[in-house]
Amino acid sequence: MKYFVIATVLLFGSIGLMGWKNRAAKTVQEEAVQEIALGTSANPVPLPVTPMVSEEIPTVDRIAQLFALDSGHLPIVETVSFTSRVPWLQGRPAWIADYASHFQTSRHFIARSLNQKTDYITQKVHPGDRFNVFRTDKDIKFHLLVDLSHCCMWFYYIDGNEKVLLKTYRVGVGKTDPHQTSGSLTPIGKYELGDRVAIYKPGVTGFFLDDKVEMIRVFGTRWLPFGKELEGCSRIAKGLGFHGVPWVEGANGELIEDRSKIGKYDSDGCIRLASEDIEEIFSIVITKPTTVEIVKECKGINQ
């Protein structure tokens, strides 16, 4: 009887010890998963000290084909001639804003096509003037793929099942941080592009880090925020986005872009582009669903 009691105690003690070990292992595993999700894993793969340069990265630029007023334009756009009388609007003349709304095409996009130069503001139009708009019979989406190791970005349009590379851009990204899964203050993962976009001009002020600042000095001329997190995100989207490089005072006191920030790990997490690049992207994507995908390094880019 004595030995039976001892054996019973040892048996249940072993079961309890195994259960404690399993719970401890599960807790460690859950904490590791949480660290990865938050970008705080103890052993993330570091980024290179400086962005890598690779001749294998394709450089493409098909943007001009979005605005071309001839048969060379891309299949997701069509050329229309302006008239104030249109079948989809009754009771008053149509204006550029009405064309923009009907064709789900930004006025910035229409202005560049109308002016046939990178003028996104002027919208002086006369009967018979031609410009491009997105086709309403197409299911058009955009995709921005950012490579942190090379400080590059690929801009695609998606038409149904077809994915076409529009352009390659050089970008600036977040400072390196060995405590982050991405190795940078810029996270990895897939995000929606948000709709609270902004345009900044000299003299426009706002609050940044609780200080009132001239916004162009921080964000350049455009702001495109991230929306909700979609997949594999190492950081929440709040406060992150695409914008221009900061503007600084030049030798004569005028504001100029600090283009030295492009191709570097220098931001607090946002992705920076030169003004002509962020203004171009802004004009194209703000009326269409757009996803942002950020990776440590791209392999096998689809052209």
N, C-alpha and C positions, 0 to 999 in steps of 0.2 A: 504493500500500500504506500509505504514511504517513497519507494522508487517511482511509483506511478505519479504521485503528486509532483515530485521533482521534474519528471519528464514532461508533465503537463505544463508546469511553469515555464520550462525552457522552450517548449513548443510555441506557446503564446507569446513569449518574449521575443522569439525569432520572428514570428509573424508581425509583431508590432514594430520591430526594428526594420524589417523589409518595407513596411508601409511608410515609416518615417523617411527612409532613404528615397523611396519613389516620390513622396511628396516634395522632398528637398530637391530632387533632380528636376521635377516638373516646375518647381518655383524658379530654379536657375534657368531652365529652358525658356519659361515665360518672360523672365527678366531680359534674357538675351534677345528674344523676339521684339520686346518693347524697345530695347536699346536701338536695334536696327530700324524700327519704325520711326523713332524719334531722331535718328541720325546721330546717336551717341555711342555707337558700338566701340568697344575698347580697342579693336584691331581693324579699323577701316583701311582700305588700300589708299595710300597717299597719292595726290596729284603730282605731276612733275613740277620741279621748282619753277620752270617757265613753260608756257604752252608749247606743245610739240608742233613741228612743222613737217608736213608729209606731202610728197609729190603725188601720192595716191588719191588725195582728196579731190573730187571733181569740182571744177569751178564752172558754174553754169549761170547764164543770165538770159532768161526769156521774157523778162518783164515788159520790154518794149512791145512784144507781141500782144499784150493785153490791151494796149492803147492804139495799135495800128489801125488806120481807117481803110484798109484794103483787104484783099484775100489772105494776107499773111497773118491775120490776127488769130489768136488761139480759139479753139472751138467752144470755150465756155463764155465767150462774149459775142455780141452782135452790134453792128453799127446802125444807129437810128438817125433820122433827120428831124430836127426840132420843128414842131408846129404847136401853136397854142391850143389847137382843137384836136383832142384825142378821144377815142371811143371809150376809154376807161375812166373819164372824168366828165361829169355833166354840170352845167350851171355856171361855169366860170372858165377863164383861160388857164391853161396849164403852165407851170413854171418849172425851173430846173428841180426844185424841191419835190415837185409832183413826180417827175421822171425818176428821181432818186428813190422815192417811196415805192412807186409801182414796180420798178425793176430790182428793188433791194440792192441798190448800188449807191455807195456814198457820193455825196456832192463833191468830195475831194477827188474821187476817182473820175467822175464826169468832167471836172474842171481840167485835170491833167490831159484827158483825151481831147477835150474841146480846144484847149490851148496848144496842144501838141508840144508841150514842154513841161518841166517840173514846176508848174504853177498850180497849186492846189486850192487857191483862194478865188481867183478871178472867174466869175461866172456870167460874163456878158455874152448873151446869146441872141441870135437873130433867126428869123424863119429860114429854114433850109440848112442851118449850121448842123454839122454832123459830129457825133461823138459815140463812144462805146458804152454799153451797159452789160451787166451780166444777163445771160439768157434765163428766162423764167421757166423753161422746160428742162433745165438741168438741176440735178441735186448736187450743188456745189458746196464743198467744205474746204478748209485750209488746215495745214499741219506744219508746225514749226518744230524742227528737231535740232536741239542744241548739244554740242559736243564740248564738255568741259576741258578735256585734255588738250584739245586743239584750239579752243576759243573760236569755234566755227558754228555756223547755223545754216541749216538747209530749209528752204521754204518750198512747200509742195501745195499743189491744188489736188483735190480729190473729186472726181466726177463719177459717181456710181462706184464701180469697181476699179476704175483707172486712177492711178496715182502718178502725177507728173511733177518733176523737179523744176521749179520756176527760177530759183536763184540761190547762190551761195553767198553768205555774208560773214565778214569778220566781226566778232563781238568781244565785249569785255564782260567778265563774270566776277563772282564773289571771291573775296580773299580766301586763301587756303586756310583750312582749319582741320587739323588731324583728328579732332574729336567728332567730326561729322562723317556720316556714311559716304557722302559725295566727295569728301576731302576738301570741300569748299563751303562757304556761306551760301552759295547757290545750291539748292537741293536737287536731288534726282527724282524722277517720277513723271507721271502724266497728269496734266492739269487742263481744265477748260480755260479759255481766255475770257476774262470778265467784260462787262459792258460799261463800267464806270470810267470811260476813257476821258482824256483831257488834252487840251492844246494850251501851250504856254508861250507867251510872248514877253519881251523885255518889259519890266514894270509890273507884271502880274505877280501878286504876292499870295502866300498861303502859309500854313503851318507845317513844319517838318521837325520832328523830334521836339515838339513843344515850343519851337522858336519860329517867329515870323520871318520868312525868308522870301527872296525873289525866286520863284519856282524854277525859272530857266537855269539858275545857277546850280541847281541840284539835279533836275530831271531833263534838261534840254527842252526841246520844243514839243515833244509828245509823250504821253503816258498811256500804256496799255496794260492794265492789271491782270493778274491771274484770277481766275474764278475758283470754282470748287476743285478739290483734289479728286482725281479719277482712279489712279492705279499706281501702286508702288511708291507713293510719295514719302520722302524722308522729312518733310516739313510741311506745315500747313501753308495755305496760299496767301493768307492775310499779309499785306504789306509788300508782296513781291510783284514784279511785273517787268515789262520791257520799257525802256525810255532812252532818251538821247544821252550823250555824255554831258557832264557839267560844263557850263559856260563860265569863263573867268575874264577878268579885266586884262586887256592887252596893254601894250606899251603906251598907247595914246588914251587909255581909259575906256575904250570901247569894249563891249562884250564879244568874246570869241570862244569857239568850241575848244575844249581841251581834248584833242584827238589822241593824246598820248595814253588815254585810258582804254583805248580799243586794243584788243589782243592781250589783255593783262588780267591777272587775278587781283582786282582792286576794289570792287563794289561791296556793299553790305548784303549782297544776295541777289540783287536785281541784275538783269541782262542789259548791257548798254550797247547802243549802236550810234554810228554817225548820223547827223541830222537828216541827210538825204535818204538814208536807209530806213530809219524809223518812220519818217514821213511817208515814204513809199509804201511800206508795209501797212501803216495805219490806214491809208486811203483804200487799200484793197480788202482788208479783213474785217473792218468794223461792222459790216452788215451781214456777215456769214458766220456759221458755227466754225470755231477754230480751236484746235487742240495744241497744247504745248507739251513736248516730250524732251526731258533733259536726261542725258546719260553721261557716264564717265568718259566713254570713248566709243565712237561709231565704227562699225566694221561692215563693209559691203553696202555702201550707199547706192540706193536705186536712182539712176539718172532718168 
